Amino acid sequence: MYDRILVGIDGSEVSLQALKQAVDLARLLGSEITVVSVINEMKMPFSAEFGLWARESHENLIRKVLESLNSAIVKIGENHPNMKVEARIEEGRPAKKITEIANTEGFDLIVIGRRGNGLVDHLVMGSVSSEVVRTSHTPVLIVG
């Protein structure tokens, strides 16, 4: 039914709850999971505000995302050593990238949190989860 599950996380508590739900579902169904974190280029902090060059800010953001992803994957591996889990980082608009990955790579289900760290995006153009539901051909489970 759901052999391949795509989970979008942004480090927020609700996205980590979505990951937990995806792991529970994958354990029951024998599914494999791909965890993706999408770095939104539009959210890069202004370098002058933080006294950093833009490249340093970008590298720090990637480092934080990698740490979060690594921590999540390690926990899954400790609790479910036989579960097949892949992690990746992408760049772009989160909803568009998640939908694109699911639609082009043959995922059976997308699992995402109701609303994560993107409050400004939510106010301007709606939540990532709402956009994924509107644009994806893949079923979506929203947790939160």
Secondary structure, DSSP 4 states (H G I P E B T S, - for coil): --SEEEEE--SSHHHHHHHHHHHHHHHHHT-EEEEEEEE-GGGPPPHHHHT--HHHHHHHHHHHHHHHHHHHHHHHHHH-TT--EEEEEEES-HHHHHHHHHHHHT-SEEEEESS-S-HHHHHHH--HHHHHHHH-SS-EEEE-
